[in-house]
Amino acid sequence: MFKEMPTRDAGSFNTIIGALVKSEKPERAVELFLRMSMDGVLPNQTTSAHVINSCAGLQISICRKSIHAKIIKNAFECDVVVGSALVDFNAKCDNLED
């Protein structure tokens, strides 16, 4: 159904990405995030938090670093939810110094 939508925005991507995170399908959530970028849809704070949580589930450091760079680029680093997701990811990966 999602693929058939004529227009997909950040809200529709966030809904599906969030559902994938809650369904414990982090690989699919990251894949959809990449599709979002390829489709030219800009992520927002909700997207960033969802994807960080997906990366935490996968424990992929390069994923976190890439998302963190996008967060800084989009000036989301002061967002409490995004910051909390980054701290959670770093704690799960024993990397609280970043």
C-alpha positions as CSV (number, residue, x, y, z in Angstrom):
1,M,0.0,0.0,0.0
2,F,2.8,2.4,0.9
3,K,4.5,1.9,-2.5
4,E,1.2,2.8,-4.2
5,M,0.9,6.2,-2.5
6,P,1.2,8.9,-5.2
7,T,2.9,11.3,-2.8
8,R,5.0,10.3,0.2
9,D,6.1,12.8,2.7
10,A,8.1,12.7,6.0
11,G,4.9,11.9,7.9
12,S,4.1,8.9,5.9
13,F,7.7,7.6,6.0
14,N,7.8,8.2,9.7
15,T,4.7,6.2,10.3
16,I,6.0,3.2,8.4
17,I,9.6,3.5,9.8
18,G,8.2,3.8,13.4
19,A,6.0,0.7,12.9
20,L,9.0,-1.3,11.6
21,V,11.1,-0.3,14.6
22,K,8.3,-1.3,17.0
23,S,7.9,-4.6,15.1
24,E,11.6,-5.3,15.7
25,K,12.5,-5.0,12.0
26,P,15.4,-2.5,12.2
27,E,16.9,-3.6,8.9
28,R,13.7,-2.8,7.1
29,A,13.5,0.6,8.9
30,V,17.0,1.5,7.8
31,E,16.2,0.4,4.2
32,L,13.1,2.6,4.1
33,F,15.1,5.5,5.5
34,L,17.5,5.1,2.7
35,R,14.6,5.0,0.2
36,M,13.3,8.2,1.8
37,S,16.6,9.9,1.1
38,M,16.7,8.5,-2.5
39,D,13.1,9.9,-3.0
40,G,14.3,13.3,-1.9
41,V,12.2,13.4,1.2
42,L,14.0,15.3,4.0
43,P,14.1,13.5,7.4
44,N,12.9,15.3,10.5
45,Q,13.5,14.7,14.2
46,T,11.1,11.8,14.4
47,T,12.8,10.1,11.5
48,S,16.2,10.6,13.1
49,A,15.1,9.1,16.4
50,H,13.5,6.1,14.7
51,V,16.5,5.4,12.6
52,I,18.9,5.8,15.5
53,N,16.8,3.3,17.4
54,S,17.0,0.9,14.5
55,C,20.8,1.2,14.4
56,A,20.9,0.6,18.1
57,G,19.0,-2.7,17.5
58,L,21.5,-3.6,14.8
59,Q,24.5,-2.2,16.8
60,I,26.0,-0.8,13.6
61,S,28.4,2.0,14.5
62,I,28.8,3.3,10.9
63,C,25.0,3.6,10.7
64,R,24.9,5.7,13.8
65,K,27.8,7.9,12.6
66,S,26.1,8.5,9.3
67,I,22.8,9.4,11.0
68,H,24.6,11.6,13.5
69,A,26.2,13.5,10.7
70,K,22.7,14.1,9.1
71,I,21.3,15.2,12.5
72,I,24.1,17.8,12.7
73,K,23.6,18.9,9.1
74,N,19.8,19.3,9.7
75,A,20.4,21.1,13.1
76,F,18.5,18.4,15.1
77,E,21.2,17.9,17.7
78,C,19.4,20.0,20.3
79,D,16.2,18.0,20.1
80,V,15.6,16.0,23.3
81,V,14.2,12.9,21.7
82,V,17.0,12.7,19.1
83,G,19.7,13.3,21.8
84,S,18.2,10.6,24.0
85,A,18.2,8.2,21.1
86,L,21.9,8.9,20.5
87,V,22.8,8.4,24.2
88,D,20.8,5.1,24.2
89,F,22.6,3.9,21.1
90,N,26.0,4.8,22.5
91,A,25.2,3.1,25.8
92,K,24.2,-0.1,24.0
93,C,27.4,0.0,22.0
94,D,29.6,0.9,25.1
95,N,30.6,4.1,23.3
96,L,29.6,7.0,25.5
97,E,32.6,9.1,24.7
98,D,31.2,10.1,21.2
